[in-house]
Amino acid sequence: MASGGAAASATATRAPAEEPPSADPPAEQKPPPPPPPPVQEEFSFLPLVHDIIKCMDKDSQDVHQVLNELKNKFQEMRKLISSMPGISVSPEQQQQQLQSLREQVRTKNELLQKYKSLCMFEIPKE
């Protein structure tokens, strides 16, 4: 029964800590910050491979669990790669798109230089 009382007092001490963030005025609500960029460790398989080797050296039964973690990570990365934009486009089509976009940039830069040389956008000096 003492542990139940301790759990109740622990939740009671947490509740006031959660109230100040909700006390902000609604006029100052800001959009949630963008998610942080993915950490490189999320894409690294080396720690899992290292764990597998350590388990094999120790003749541990955890090898199967670590192998399943590695398998799951491979599956996650396959899903991530298949959802990337442009993955279904052939390299030749990518090159064509790149050339087209470079030509558009070149044309727009030339137009920008022409507009700048028209002197219509000069700021009068006082």
C-alpha positions, 0 to 999 in steps of 0.5 A, a space after each residue: 500500500 505504501 508504494 501506491 501512496 508514493 505513486 499517487 504523490 509522484 503523480 501529484 507532484 508532476 501535475 503542477 509542473 505541467 500547468 505552466 505551459 498551458 497557462 500561455 495566452 492563446 494569442 501567442 500560440 506558435 506553430 510547433 517547431 519543425 522536427 529536428 533533422 534525422 540523426 546520422 545514427 538512425 541510418 547507421 547499421 554499424 552499432 547493430 553489427 558490432 552488437 551481433 559480433 559481441 553476442 556471438 563472441 560471448 555465445 549469448 542468446 541475445 543474438 537472435 534479438 539483435 539480428 531481428 533489430 538489424 532486420 527491422 532496421 533494414 526494412 525501415 530503411 527500405 521503406 524510407 528509400 522507396 518513399 523518397 521523391 524521384 526514386 522511381 525515375 531513371 538516371 537518364 530522366 534525372 539527367 534530362 530534368 537536371 538539364 532542363 532546370 539548369 537551362 531555366 536557371 540560365 534563362 532566368 539569370 539572363 532575363 534578370 541581367 537584362 532587367 537590371 540593365 534597363 535602369 528602371 530599378 535604380 534608386 535615386 540618390 539624395 
